[in-house]
């Protein structure tokens, strides 16, 4: 089942992610309708981009 954006943020935060942002996709309603899960589902759930960062455990930086 689907979970709320707040629940997604809470789960990611508990896993050490920071700067969590959830943005609804522009075509969200069309994406949900294409799932064919039931009429009106696009009014209850949405498709989204989720962005977050996770610091390195040792506090160091990645080197290229």
PDBQT receptor file of N, H, CA, C and O in Angstrom, charges set to zero:
ATOM      1  N   UNK A   1       0.810  -1.183   0.000  1.00  0.00    +0.000 N 
ATOM      2  CA  UNK A   1       0.000   0.000   0.000  1.00  0.00    +0.000 C 
ATOM      3  C   UNK A   1       0.856   1.250   0.000  1.00  0.00    +0.000 C 
ATOM      4  O   UNK A   1       2.070   1.201   0.198  1.00  0.00    +0.000 OA
ATOM      5  N   UNK A   2       0.216   2.330  -0.219  1.00  0.00    +0.000 N 
ATOM      6  H   UNK A   2      -0.770   2.370  -0.380  1.00  0.00    +0.000 HD
ATOM      7  CA  UNK A   2       0.894   3.618  -0.245  1.00  0.00    +0.000 C 
ATOM      8  C   UNK A   2       1.071   4.161   1.168  1.00  0.00    +0.000 C 
ATOM      9  O   UNK A   2       0.274   3.879   2.063  1.00  0.00    +0.000 OA
ATOM     10  N   UNK A   3       2.124   4.939   1.347  1.00  0.00    +0.000 N 
ATOM     11  H   UNK A   3       2.771   5.167   0.620  1.00  0.00    +0.000 HD
ATOM     12  CA  UNK A   3       2.334   5.619   2.620  1.00  0.00    +0.000 C 
ATOM     13  C   UNK A   3       2.403   7.121   2.371  1.00  0.00    +0.000 C 
ATOM     14  O   UNK A   3       2.662   7.559   1.250  1.00  0.00    +0.000 OA
ATOM     15  N   UNK A   4       2.176   7.892   3.398  1.00  0.00    +0.000 N 
ATOM     16  H   UNK A   4       1.966   7.537   4.308  1.00  0.00    +0.000 HD
ATOM     17  CA  UNK A   4       2.141   9.350   3.257  1.00  0.00    +0.000 C 
ATOM     18  C   UNK A   4       3.548   9.918   3.096  1.00  0.00    +0.000 C 
ATOM     19  O   UNK A   4       4.532   9.287   3.484  1.00  0.00    +0.000 OA
ATOM     20  N   UNK A   5       3.632  11.126   2.514  1.00  0.00    +0.000 N 
ATOM     21  H   UNK A   5       2.833  11.638   2.199  1.00  0.00    +0.000 HD
ATOM     22  CA  UNK A   5       4.943  11.776   2.403  1.00  0.00    +0.000 C 
ATOM     23  C   UNK A   5       5.621  11.937   3.763  1.00  0.00    +0.000 C 
ATOM     24  O   UNK A   5       6.841  11.815   3.865  1.00  0.00    +0.000 OA
ATOM     25  N   UNK A   6       4.841  12.210   4.801  1.00  0.00    +0.000 N 
ATOM     26  H   UNK A   6       3.850  12.310   4.718  1.00  0.00    +0.000 HD
ATOM     27  CA  UNK A   6       5.412  12.340   6.147  1.00  0.00    +0.000 C 
ATOM     28  C   UNK A   6       6.037  11.040   6.619  1.00  0.00    +0.000 C 
ATOM     29  O   UNK A   6       7.093  11.044   7.251  1.00  0.00    +0.000 OA
ATOM     30  N   UNK A   7       5.378   9.917   6.309  1.00  0.00    +0.000 N 
ATOM     31  H   UNK A   7       4.520   9.913   5.796  1.00  0.00    +0.000 HD
ATOM     32  CA  UNK A   7       5.929   8.610   6.684  1.00  0.00    +0.000 C 
ATOM     33  C   UNK A   7       7.203   8.300   5.906  1.00  0.00    +0.000 C 
ATOM     34  O   UNK A   7       8.150   7.739   6.457  1.00  0.00    +0.000 OA
ATOM     35  N   UNK A   8       7.225   8.665   4.630  1.00  0.00    +0.000 N 
ATOM     36  H   UNK A   8       6.455   9.121   4.183  1.00  0.00    +0.000 HD
ATOM     37  CA  UNK A   8       8.431   8.469   3.818  1.00  0.00    +0.000 C 
ATOM     38  C   UNK A   8       9.581   9.258   4.428  1.00  0.00    +0.000 C 
ATOM     39  O   UNK A   8      10.685   8.734   4.579  1.00  0.00    +0.000 OA
ATOM     40  N   UNK A   9       9.327  10.517   4.778  1.00  0.00    +0.000 N 
ATOM     41  H   UNK A   9       8.430  10.943   4.654  1.00  0.00    +0.000 HD
ATOM     42  CA  UNK A   9      10.372  11.356   5.383  1.00  0.00    +0.000 C 
ATOM     43  C   UNK A   9      10.856  10.761   6.701  1.00  0.00    +0.000 C 
ATOM     44  O   UNK A   9      12.056  10.761   6.979  1.00  0.00    +0.000 OA
ATOM     45  N   UNK A  10       9.939  10.261   7.504  1.00  0.00    +0.000 N 
ATOM     46  H   UNK A  10       8.965  10.261   7.278  1.00  0.00    +0.000 HD
ATOM     47  CA  UNK A  10      10.305   9.683   8.794  1.00  0.00    +0.000 C 
ATOM     48  C   UNK A  10      11.189   8.447   8.595  1.00  0.00    +0.000 C 
ATOM     49  O   UNK A  10      12.195   8.292   9.287  1.00  0.00    +0.000 OA
ATOM     50  N   UNK A  11      10.828   7.581   7.672  1.00  0.00    +0.000 N 
ATOM     51  H   UNK A  11      10.011   7.707   7.110  1.00  0.00    +0.000 HD
ATOM     52  CA  UNK A  11      11.615   6.375   7.407  1.00  0.00    +0.000 C 
ATOM     53  C   UNK A  11      13.004   6.741   6.908  1.00  0.00    +0.000 C 
ATOM     54  O   UNK A  11      14.001   6.212   7.400  1.00  0.00    +0.000 OA
ATOM     55  N   UNK A  12      13.076   7.642   5.934  1.00  0.00    +0.000 N 
ATOM     56  H   UNK A  12      12.266   8.071   5.534  1.00  0.00    +0.000 HD
ATOM     57  CA  UNK A  12      14.385   8.042   5.393  1.00  0.00    +0.000 C 
ATOM     58  C   UNK A  12      15.244   8.710   6.466  1.00  0.00    +0.000 C 
ATOM     59  O   UNK A  12      16.449   8.469   6.544  1.00  0.00    +0.000 OA
ATOM     60  N   UNK A  13      14.623   9.544   7.285  1.00  0.00    +0.000 N 
ATOM     61  H   UNK A  13      13.645   9.740   7.221  1.00  0.00    +0.000 HD
ATOM     62  CA  UNK A  13      15.351  10.198   8.364  1.00  0.00    +0.000 C 
ATOM     63  C   UNK A  13      15.909   9.175   9.346  1.00  0.00    +0.000 C 
ATOM     64  O   UNK A  13      17.045   9.306   9.803  1.00  0.00    +0.000 OA
ATOM     65  N   UNK A  14      15.114   8.155   9.674  1.00  0.00    +0.000 N 
ATOM     66  H   UNK A  14      14.191   8.049   9.304  1.00  0.00    +0.000 HD
ATOM     67  CA  UNK A  14      15.578   7.128  10.614  1.00  0.00    +0.000 C 
ATOM     68  C   UNK A  14      16.733   6.307  10.035  1.00  0.00    +0.000 C 
ATOM     69  O   UNK A  14      17.482   5.672  10.777  1.00  0.00    +0.000 OA
ATOM     70  N   UNK A  15      16.872   6.323   8.708  1.00  0.00    +0.000 N 
ATOM     71  H   UNK A  15      16.264   6.838   8.105  1.00  0.00    +0.000 HD
ATOM     72  CA  UNK A  15      17.966   5.613   8.041  1.00  0.00    +0.000 C 
ATOM     73  C   UNK A  15      19.191   6.506   7.833  1.00  0.00    +0.000 C 
ATOM     74  O   UNK A  15      20.177   6.083   7.229  1.00  0.00    +0.000 OA
ATOM     75  N   UNK A  16      19.124   7.746   8.335  1.00  0.00    +0.000 N 
ATOM     76  H   UNK A  16      18.323   8.090   8.825  1.00  0.00    +0.000 HD
ATOM     77  CA  UNK A  16      20.268   8.646   8.271  1.00  0.00    +0.000 C 
ATOM     78  C   UNK A  16      20.251   9.640   7.129  1.00  0.00    +0.000 C 
ATOM     79  O   UNK A  16      21.223  10.371   6.937  1.00  0.00    +0.000 OA
ATOM     80  N   UNK A  17      19.165   9.686   6.365  1.00  0.00    +0.000 N 
ATOM     81  H   UNK A  17      18.376   9.092   6.521  1.00  0.00    +0.000 HD
ATOM     82  CA  UNK A  17      19.087  10.647   5.258  1.00  0.00    +0.000 C 
ATOM     83  C   UNK A  17      18.726  12.018   5.790  1.00  0.00    +0.000 C 
ATOM     84  O   UNK A  17      18.037  12.145   6.801  1.00  0.00    +0.000 OA
ATOM     85  N   UNK A  18      19.199  13.043   5.097  1.00  0.00    +0.000 N 
ATOM     86  H   UNK A  18      19.759  12.940   4.275  1.00  0.00    +0.000 HD
ATOM     87  CA  UNK A  18      18.946  14.429   5.459  1.00  0.00    +0.000 C 
ATOM     88  C   UNK A  18      18.485  15.185   4.226  1.00  0.00    +0.000 C 
ATOM     89  O   UNK A  18      18.524  14.654   3.116  1.00  0.00    +0.000 OA
ATOM     90  N   UNK A  19      18.054  16.409   4.416  1.00  0.00    +0.000 N 
ATOM     91  H   UNK A  19      18.023  16.840   5.318  1.00  0.00    +0.000 HD
ATOM     92  CA  UNK A  19      17.609  17.272   3.314  1.00  0.00    +0.000 C 
ATOM     93  C   UNK A  19      16.632  16.517   2.411  1.00  0.00    +0.000 C 
ATOM     94  O   UNK A  19      16.801  16.482   1.193  1.00  0.00    +0.000 OA
ATOM     95  N   UNK A  20      15.627  15.925   3.012  1.00  0.00    +0.000 N 
ATOM     96  H   UNK A  20      15.490  15.953   4.002  1.00  0.00    +0.000 HD
ATOM     97  CA  UNK A  20      14.662  15.100   2.300  1.00  0.00    +0.000 C 
ATOM     98  C   UNK A  20      13.615  16.006   1.645  1.00  0.00    +0.000 C 
ATOM     99  O   UNK A  20      12.997  16.840   2.308  1.00  0.00    +0.000 OA
ATOM    100  N   UNK A  21      13.428  15.829   0.344  1.00  0.00    +0.000 N 
ATOM    101  H   UNK A  21      13.930  15.152  -0.194  1.00  0.00    +0.000 HD
ATOM    102  CA  UNK A  21      12.438  16.619  -0.392  1.00  0.00    +0.000 C 
ATOM    103  C   UNK A  21      11.583  15.675  -1.234  1.00  0.00    +0.000 C 
ATOM    104  O   UNK A  21      12.099  14.795  -1.924  1.00  0.00    +0.000 OA
ATOM    105  N   UNK A  22      10.274  15.873  -1.166  1.00  0.00    +0.000 N 
ATOM    106  H   UNK A  22       9.855  16.588  -0.606  1.00  0.00    +0.000 HD
ATOM    107  CA  UNK A  22       9.340  15.073  -1.952  1.00  0.00    +0.000 C 
ATOM    108  C   UNK A  22       8.561  16.036  -2.842  1.00  0.00    +0.000 C 
ATOM    109  O   UNK A  22       7.906  16.956  -2.352  1.00  0.00    +0.000 OA
ATOM    110  N   UNK A  23       8.636  15.815  -4.157  1.00  0.00    +0.000 N 
ATOM    111  H   UNK A  23       9.167  15.068  -4.555  1.00  0.00    +0.000 HD
ATOM    112  CA  UNK A  23       7.958  16.695  -5.109  1.00  0.00    +0.000 C 
ATOM    113  C   UNK A  23       7.064  15.872  -6.036  1.00  0.00    +0.000 C 
ATOM    114  O   UNK A  23       7.513  14.913  -6.664  1.00  0.00    +0.000 OA
ATOM    115  N   UNK A  24       5.817  16.257  -6.109  1.00  0.00    +0.000 N 
ATOM    116  H   UNK A  24       5.452  17.036  -5.599  1.00  0.00    +0.000 HD
ATOM    117  CA  UNK A  24       4.859  15.581  -6.991  1.00  0.00    +0.000 C 
ATOM    118  C   UNK A  24       5.313  15.727  -8.448  1.00  0.00    +0.000 C 
ATOM    119  O   UNK A  24       5.700  16.813  -8.879  1.00  0.00    +0.000 OA
ATOM    120  N   UNK A  25       5.261  14.629  -9.196  1.00  0.00    +0.000 N 
ATOM    121  H   UNK A  25       4.947  13.747  -8.846  1.00  0.00    +0.000 HD
ATOM    122  CA  UNK A  25       5.588  14.665 -10.619  1.00  0.00    +0.000 C 
ATOM    123  C   UNK A  25       4.484  15.396 -11.375  1.00  0.00    +0.000 C 
ATOM    124  O   UNK A  25       3.306  15.264 -11.042  1.00  0.00    +0.000 OA
ATOM    125  N   UNK A  26       4.863  16.162 -12.387  1.00  0.00    +0.000 N 
ATOM    126  H   UNK A  26       5.819  16.269 -12.658  1.00  0.00    +0.000 HD
ATOM    127  CA  UNK A  26       3.885  16.918 -13.175  1.00  0.00    +0.000 C 
ATOM    128  C   UNK A  26       2.812  16.012 -13.780  1.00  0.00    +0.000 C 
ATOM    129  O   UNK A  26       1.648  16.404 -13.858  1.00  0.00    +0.000 OA
ATOM    130  N   UNK A  27       3.186  14.820 -14.203  1.00  0.00    +0.000 N 
ATOM    131  H   UNK A  27       4.132  14.501 -14.140  1.00  0.00    +0.000 HD
ATOM    132  CA  UNK A  27       2.259  13.890 -14.847  1.00  0.00    +0.000 C 
ATOM    133  C   UNK A  27       1.700  12.858 -13.862  1.00  0.00    +0.000 C 
ATOM    134  O   UNK A  27       1.295  11.773 -14.279  1.00  0.00    +0.000 OA
ATOM    135  N   UNK A  28       1.672  13.170 -12.587  1.00  0.00    +0.000 N 
ATOM    136  H   UNK A  28       2.001  14.051 -12.248  1.00  0.00    +0.000 HD
ATOM    137  CA  UNK A  28       1.288  12.217 -11.553  1.00  0.00    +0.000 C 
ATOM    138  C   UNK A  28      -0.073  11.560 -11.819  1.00  0.00    +0.000 C 
ATOM    139  O   UNK A  28      -0.196  10.339 -11.727  1.00  0.00    +0.000 OA
ATOM    140  N   UNK A  29      -1.077  12.347 -12.140  1.00  0.00    +0.000 N 
ATOM    141  H   UNK A  29      -0.977  13.339 -12.215  1.00  0.00    +0.000 HD
ATOM    142  CA  UNK A  29      -2.410  11.772 -12.338  1.00  0.00    +0.000 C 
ATOM    143  C   UNK A  29      -2.429  10.763 -13.482  1.00  0.00    +0.000 C 
ATOM    144  O   UNK A  29      -3.061   9.712 -13.373  1.00  0.00    +0.000 OA
ATOM    145  N   UNK A  30      -1.741  11.077 -14.574  1.00  0.00    +0.000 N 
ATOM    146  H   UNK A  30      -1.228  11.930 -14.662  1.00  0.00    +0.000 HD
ATOM    147  CA  UNK A  30      -1.695  10.154 -15.713  1.00  0.00    +0.000 C 
ATOM    148  C   UNK A  30      -0.934   8.880 -15.345  1.00  0.00    +0.000 C 
ATOM    149  O   UNK A  30      -1.314   7.790 -15.774  1.00  0.00    +0.000 OA
ATOM    150  N   UNK A  31       0.115   9.003 -14.573  1.00  0.00    +0.000 N 
ATOM    151  H   UNK A  31       0.424   9.888 -14.225  1.00  0.00    +0.000 HD
ATOM    152  CA  UNK A  31       0.900   7.836 -14.144  1.00  0.00    +0.000 C 
ATOM    153  C   UNK A  31       0.028   6.914 -13.299  1.00  0.00    +0.000 C 
ATOM    154  O   UNK A  31       0.017   5.703 -13.519  1.00  0.00    +0.000 OA
ATOM    155  N   UNK A  32      -0.700   7.470 -12.341  1.00  0.00    +0.000 N 
ATOM    156  H   UNK A  32      -0.692   8.453 -12.162  1.00  0.00    +0.000 HD
ATOM    157  CA  UNK A  32      -1.541   6.660 -11.458  1.00  0.00    +0.000 C 
ATOM    158  C   UNK A  32      -2.670   5.998 -12.249  1.00  0.00    +0.000 C 
ATOM    159  O   UNK A  32      -2.971   4.824 -12.035  1.00  0.00    +0.000 OA
ATOM    160  N   UNK A  33      -3.295   6.745 -13.161  1.00  0.00    +0.000 N 
ATOM    161  H   UNK A  33      -3.050   7.699 -13.335  1.00  0.00    +0.000 HD
ATOM    162  CA  UNK A  33      -4.367   6.159 -13.980  1.00  0.00    +0.000 C 
ATOM    163  C   UNK A  33      -3.853   4.970 -14.789  1.00  0.00    +0.000 C 
ATOM    164  O   UNK A  33      -4.579   3.996 -14.987  1.00  0.00    +0.000 OA
ATOM    165  N   UNK A  34      -2.600   5.044 -15.258  1.00  0.00    +0.000 N 
ATOM    166  H   UNK A  34      -2.010   5.835 -15.097  1.00  0.00    +0.000 HD
ATOM    167  CA  UNK A  34      -2.019   3.966 -16.066  1.00  0.00    +0.000 C 
ATOM    168  C   UNK A  34      -1.825   2.683 -15.260  1.00  0.00    +0.000 C 
ATOM    169  O   UNK A  34      -1.677   1.608 -15.842  1.00  0.00    +0.000 OA
ATOM    170  N   UNK A  35      -1.824   2.779 -13.947  1.00  0.00    +0.000 N 
ATOM    171  H   UNK A  35      -1.944   3.652 -13.475  1.00  0.00    +0.000 HD
ATOM    172  CA  UNK A  35      -1.688   1.590 -13.105  1.00  0.00    +0.000 C 
ATOM    173  C   UNK A  35      -2.939   0.722 -13.154  1.00  0.00    +0.000 C 
ATOM    174  O   UNK A  35      -2.881  -0.466 -12.838  1.00  0.00    +0.000 OA
ATOM    175  N   UNK A  36      -4.070   1.304 -13.546  1.00  0.00    +0.000 N 
ATOM    176  H   UNK A  36      -4.118   2.269 -13.803  1.00  0.00    +0.000 HD
ATOM    177  CA  UNK A  36      -5.348   0.585 -13.610  1.00  0.00    +0.000 C 
ATOM    178  C   UNK A  36      -5.703  -0.095 -12.284  1.00  0.00    +0.000 C 
ATOM    179  O   UNK A  36      -6.120  -1.254 -12.270  1.00  0.00    +0.000 OA
ATOM    180  N   UNK A  37      -5.537   0.623 -11.178  1.00  0.00    +0.000 N 
ATOM    181  H   UNK A  37      -5.198   1.563 -11.190  1.00  0.00    +0.000 HD
ATOM    182  CA  UNK A  37      -5.841   0.048  -9.862  1.00  0.00    +0.000 C 
ATOM    183  C   UNK A  37      -7.245   0.407  -9.387  1.00  0.00    +0.000 C 
ATOM    184  O   UNK A  37      -7.711  -0.120  -8.376  1.00  0.00    +0.000 OA
ATOM    185  N   UNK A  38      -7.905   1.278 -10.090  1.00  0.00    +0.000 N 
ATOM    186  H   UNK A  38      -7.526   1.706 -10.911  1.00  0.00    +0.000 HD
ATOM    187  CA  UNK A  38      -9.262   1.655  -9.711  1.00  0.00    +0.000 C 
ATOM    188  C   UNK A  38      -9.531   3.103 -10.041  1.00  0.00    +0.000 C 
ATOM    189  O   UNK A  38      -8.639   3.951  -9.987  1.00  0.00    +0.000 OA
ATOM    190  N   UNK A  39     -10.766   3.369 -10.380  1.00  0.00    +0.000 N 
ATOM    191  H   UNK A  39     -11.490   2.680 -10.424  1.00  0.00    +0.000 HD
ATOM    192  CA  UNK A  39     -11.157   4.726 -10.739  1.00  0.00    +0.000 C 
ATOM    193  C   UNK A  39     -10.992   5.663  -9.543  1.00  0.00    +0.000 C 
ATOM    194  O   UNK A  39     -11.434   5.351  -8.438  1.00  0.00    +0.000 OA
ATOM    195  N   UNK A  40     -10.366   6.786  -9.764  1.00  0.00    +0.000 N 
ATOM    196  H   UNK A  40     -10.006   7.039 -10.662  1.00  0.00    +0.000 HD
ATOM    197  CA  UNK A  40     -10.191   7.789  -8.718  1.00  0.00    +0.000 C 
ATOM    198  C   UNK A  40      -8.956   7.617  -7.855  1.00  0.00    +0.000 C 
ATOM    199  O   UNK A  40      -8.731   8.402  -6.934  1.00  0.00    +0.000 OA
ATOM    200  N   UNK A  41      -8.147   6.597  -8.140  1.00  0.00    +0.000 N 
ATOM    201  H   UNK A  41      -8.329   5.959  -8.889  1.00  0.00    +0.000 HD
ATOM    202  CA  UNK A  41      -6.938   6.378  -7.330  1.00  0.00    +0.000 C 
ATOM    203  C   UNK A  41      -6.015   7.593  -7.377  1.00  0.00    +0.000 C 
ATOM    204  O   UNK A  41      -5.314   7.885  -6.409  1.00  0.00    +0.000 OA
ATOM    205  N   UNK A  42      -6.019   8.304  -8.513  1.00  0.00    +0.000 N 
ATOM    206  H   UNK A  42      -6.589   8.067  -9.300  1.00  0.00    +0.000 HD
ATOM    207  CA  UNK A  42      -5.150   9.479  -8.654  1.00  0.00    +0.000 C 
ATOM    208  C   UNK A  42      -5.543  10.604  -7.706  1.00  0.00    +0.000 C 
ATOM    209  O   UNK A  42      -4.786  11.559  -7.533  1.00  0.00    +0.000 OA
ATOM    210  N   UNK A  43      -6.717  10.502  -7.091  1.00  0.00    +0.000 N 
ATOM    211  H   UNK A  43      -7.332   9.726  -7.232  1.00  0.00    +0.000 HD
ATOM    212  CA  UNK A  43      -7.157  11.499  -6.109  1.00  0.00    +0.000 C 
ATOM    213  C   UNK A  43      -6.680  11.158  -4.701  1.00  0.00    +0.000 C 
ATOM    214  O   UNK A  43      -6.810  11.969  -3.783  1.00  0.00    +0.000 OA
ATOM    215  N   UNK A  44      -6.131   9.966  -4.533  1.00  0.00    +0.000 N 
ATOM    216  H   UNK A  44      -6.025   9.308  -5.278  1.00  0.00    +0.000 HD
ATOM    217  CA  UNK A  44      -5.705   9.501  -3.217  1.00  0.00    +0.000 C 
ATOM    218  C   UNK A  44      -4.195   9.394  -3.090  1.00  0.00    +0.000 C 
ATOM    219  O   UNK A  44      -3.635   9.699  -2.037  1.00  0.00    +0.000 OA
ATOM    220  N   UNK A  45      -3.536   8.965  -4.153  1.00  0.00    +0.000 N 
ATOM    221  H   UNK A  45      -3.991   8.717  -5.009  1.00  0.00    +0.000 HD
ATOM    222  CA  UNK A  45      -2.086   8.793  -4.144  1.00  0.00    +0.000 C 
ATOM    223  C   UNK A  45      -1.466   9.625  -5.260  1.00  0.00    +0.000 C 
ATOM    224  O   UNK A  45      -2.163  10.065  -6.175  1.00  0.00    +0.000 OA
ATOM    225  N   UNK A  46      -0.152   9.841  -5.183  1.00  0.00    +0.000 N 
ATOM    226  H   UNK A  46       0.414   9.484  -4.440  1.00  0.00    +0.000 HD
ATOM    227  CA  UNK A  46       0.517  10.542  -6.261  1.00  0.00    +0.000 C 
ATOM    228  C   UNK A  46       1.910   9.977  -6.472  1.00  0.00    +0.000 C 
ATOM    229  O   UNK A  46       2.509   9.389  -5.571  1.00  0.00    +0.000 OA
ATOM    230  N   UNK A  47       2.405  10.167  -7.672  1.00  0.00    +0.000 N 
ATOM    231  H   UNK A  47       1.919  10.644  -8.404  1.00  0.00    +0.000 HD
ATOM    232  CA  UNK A  47       3.752   9.762  -8.035  1.00  0.00    +0.000 C 
ATOM    233  C   UNK A  47       4.680  10.943  -7.756  1.00  0.00    +0.000 C 
ATOM    234  O   UNK A  47       4.340  12.091  -8.043  1.00  0.00    +0.000 OA
ATOM    235  N   UNK A  48       5.857  10.650  -7.192  1.00  0.00    +0.000 N 
ATOM    236  H   UNK A  48       6.133   9.718  -6.959  1.00  0.00    +0.000 HD
ATOM    237  CA  UNK A  48       6.718  11.752  -6.766  1.00  0.00    +0.000 C 
ATOM    238  C   UNK A  48       8.194  11.448  -6.979  1.00  0.00    +0.000 C 
ATOM    239  O   UNK A  48       8.611  10.294  -7.078  1.00  0.00    +0.000 OA
ATOM    240  N   UNK A  49       8.960  12.517  -7.045  1.00  0.00    +0.000 N 
ATOM    241  H   UNK A  49       8.622  13.454  -6.964  1.00  0.00    +0.000 HD
ATOM    242  CA  UNK A  49      10.422  12.429  -6.999  1.00  0.00    +0.000 C 
ATOM    243  C   UNK A  49      10.811  12.574  -5.532  1.00  0.00    +0.000 C 
ATOM    244  O   UNK A  49      10.275  13.425  -4.822  1.00  0.00    +0.000 OA
ATOM    245  N   UNK A  50      11.737  11.749  -5.088  1.00  0.00    +0.000 N 
ATOM    246  H   UNK A  50      12.173  11.058  -5.665  1.00  0.00    +0.000 HD
ATOM    247  CA  UNK A  50      12.231  11.848  -3.719  1.00  0.00    +0.000 C 
ATOM    248  C   UNK A  50      13.729  12.092  -3.792  1.00  0.00    +0.000 C 
ATOM    249  O   UNK A  50      14.465  11.323  -4.410  1.00  0.00    +0.000 OA
ATOM    250  N   UNK A  51      14.171  13.163  -3.159  1.00  0.00    +0.000 N 
ATOM    251  H   UNK A  51      13.573  13.788  -2.657  1.00  0.00    +0.000 HD
ATOM    252  CA  UNK A  51      15.606  13.486  -3.128  1.00  0.00    +0.000 C 
ATOM    253  C   UNK A  51      16.028  13.609  -1.671  1.00  0.00    +0.000 C 
ATOM    254  O   UNK A  51      15.306  14.147  -0.832  1.00  0.00    +0.000 OA
ATOM    255  N   UNK A  52      17.228  13.089  -1.399  1.00  0.00    +0.000 N 
ATOM    256  H   UNK A  52      17.814  12.652  -2.080  1.00  0.00    +0.000 HD
ATOM    257  CA  UNK A  52      17.767  13.172  -0.039  1.00  0.00    +0.000 C 
ATOM    258  C   UNK A  52      19.274  12.983  -0.109  1.00  0.00    +0.000 C 
ATOM    259  O   UNK A  52      19.800  12.478  -1.101  1.00  0.00    +0.000 OA
ATOM    260  N   UNK A  53      19.953  13.384   0.932  1.00  0.00    +0.000 N 
ATOM    261  H   UNK A  53      19.526  13.794   1.738  1.00  0.00    +0.000 HD
ATOM    262  CA  UNK A  53      21.389  13.162   1.030  1.00  0.00    +0.000 C 
ATOM    263  C   UNK A  53      21.664  12.304   2.256  1.00  0.00    +0.000 C 
ATOM    264  O   UNK A  53      20.894  12.296   3.217  1.00  0.00    +0.000 OA
ATOM    265  N   UNK A  54      22.764  11.593   2.202  1.00  0.00    +0.000 N 
ATOM    266  H   UNK A  54      23.390  11.600   1.422  1.00  0.00    +0.000 HD
ATOM    267  CA  UNK A  54      23.172  10.788   3.354  1.00  0.00    +0.000 C 
ATOM    268  C   UNK A  54      24.661  11.016   3.572  1.00  0.00    +0.000 C 
ATOM    269  O   UNK A  54      25.475  10.660   2.720  1.00  0.00    +0.000 OA
ATOM    270  N   UNK A  55      25.019  11.603   4.700  1.00  0.00    +0.000 N 
ATOM    271  H   UNK A  55      24.357  11.892   5.392  1.00  0.00    +0.000 HD
ATOM    272  CA  UNK A  55      26.433  11.868   4.992  1.00  0.00    +0.000 C 
ATOM    273  C   UNK A  55      27.215  10.563   5.110  1.00  0.00    +0.000 C 
ATOM    274  O   UNK A  55      26.668   9.521   5.473  1.00  0.00    +0.000 OA
ATOM    275  N   UNK A  56      28.498  10.644   4.796  1.00  0.00    +0.000 N 
ATOM    276  H   UNK A  56      28.942  11.490   4.500  1.00  0.00    +0.000 HD
ATOM    277  CA  UNK A  56      29.369   9.499   4.977  1.00  0.00    +0.000 C 
ATOM    278  C   UNK A  56      29.512   9.216   6.467  1.00  0.00    +0.000 C 
ATOM    279  O   UNK A  56      29.474  10.140   7.279  1.00  0.00    +0.000 OA
ATOM    280  N   UNK A  57      29.676   7.966   6.827  1.00  0.00    +0.000 N 
ATOM    281  H   UNK A  57      29.707   7.215   6.167  1.00  0.00    +0.000 HD
ATOM    282  CA  UNK A  57      29.755   7.587   8.243  1.00  0.00    +0.000 C 
ATOM    283  C   UNK A  57      30.937   8.216   8.963  1.00  0.00    +0.000 C 
ATOM    284  O   UNK A  57      30.818   8.617  10.121  1.00  0.00    +0.000 OA
ATOM    285  N   UNK A  58      32.085   8.306   8.283  1.00  0.00    +0.000 N 
ATOM    286  H   UNK A  58      32.182   7.980   7.342  1.00  0.00    +0.000 HD
ATOM    287  CA  UNK A  58      33.285   8.829   8.954  1.00  0.00    +0.000 C 
ATOM    288  C   UNK A  58      33.393  10.347   8.873  1.00  0.00    +0.000 C 
ATOM    289  O   UNK A  58      34.350  10.932   9.378  1.00  0.00    +0.000 OA
ATOM    290  N   UNK A  59      32.406  10.985   8.236  1.00  0.00    +0.000 N 
ATOM    291  H   UNK A  59      31.628  10.509   7.825  1.00  0.00    +0.000 HD
ATOM    292  CA  UNK A  59      32.413  12.426   8.147  1.00  0.00    +0.000 C 
ATOM    293  C   UNK A  59      33.325  12.961   7.055  1.00  0.00    +0.000 C 
ATOM    294  O   UNK A  59      33.400  14.173   6.851  1.00  0.00    +0.000 OA
ATOM    295  N   UNK A  60      34.019  12.072   6.350  1.00  0.00    +0.000 N 
ATOM    296  H   UNK A  60      33.958  11.088   6.515  1.00  0.00    +0.000 HD
ATOM    297  CA  UNK A  60      34.906  12.482   5.277  1.00  0.00    +0.000 C 
ATOM    298  C   UNK A  60      34.148  12.826   4.018  1.00  0.00    +0.000 C 
ATOM    299  O   UNK A  60      32.926  12.688   3.958  1.00  0.00    +0.000 OA
ATOM    300  N   UNK A  61      34.862  13.268   3.030  1.00  0.00    +0.000 N 
ATOM    301  H   UNK A  61      35.854  13.381   3.079  1.00  0.00    +0.000 HD
ATOM    302  CA  UNK A  61      34.259  13.633   1.760  1.00  0.00    +0.000 C 
ATOM    303  C   UNK A  61      34.637  12.607   0.702  1.00  0.00    +0.000 C 
ATOM    304  O   UNK A  61      35.676  11.953   0.787  1.00  0.00    +0.000 OA
ATOM    305  N   UNK A  62      33.776  12.485  -0.287  1.00  0.00    +0.000 N 
ATOM    306  H   UNK A  62      32.932  13.016  -0.355  1.00  0.00    +0.000 HD
ATOM    307  CA  UNK A  62      34.087  11.615  -1.410  1.00  0.00    +0.000 C 
ATOM    308  C   UNK A  62      35.178  12.279  -2.240  1.00  0.00    +0.000 C 
ATOM    309  O   UNK A  62      35.202  13.501  -2.385  1.00  0.00    +0.000 OA
ATOM    310  N   UNK A  63      36.075  11.472  -2.780  1.00  0.00    +0.000 N 
ATOM    311  H   UNK A  63      36.056  10.479  -2.662  1.00  0.00    +0.000 HD
ATOM    312  CA  UNK A  63      37.141  12.008  -3.629  1.00  0.00    +0.000 C 
ATOM    313  C   UNK A  63      36.942  11.500  -5.035  1.00  0.00    +0.000 C 
ATOM    314  O   UNK A  63      36.648  10.324  -5.250  1.00  0.00    +0.000 OA
ATOM    315  N   UNK A  64      37.105  12.402  -6.001  1.00  0.00    +0.000 N 
ATOM    316  H   UNK A  64      37.344  13.358  -5.826  1.00  0.00    +0.000 HD
ATOM    317  CA  UNK A  64      36.941  12.039  -7.410  1.00  0.00    +0.000 C 
ATOM    318  C   UNK A  64      38.207  11.429  -7.961  1.00  0.00    +0.000 C 
ATOM    319  O   UNK A  64      38.255  11.062  -9.135  1.00  0.00    +0.000 OA
TER     320      UNK A  64
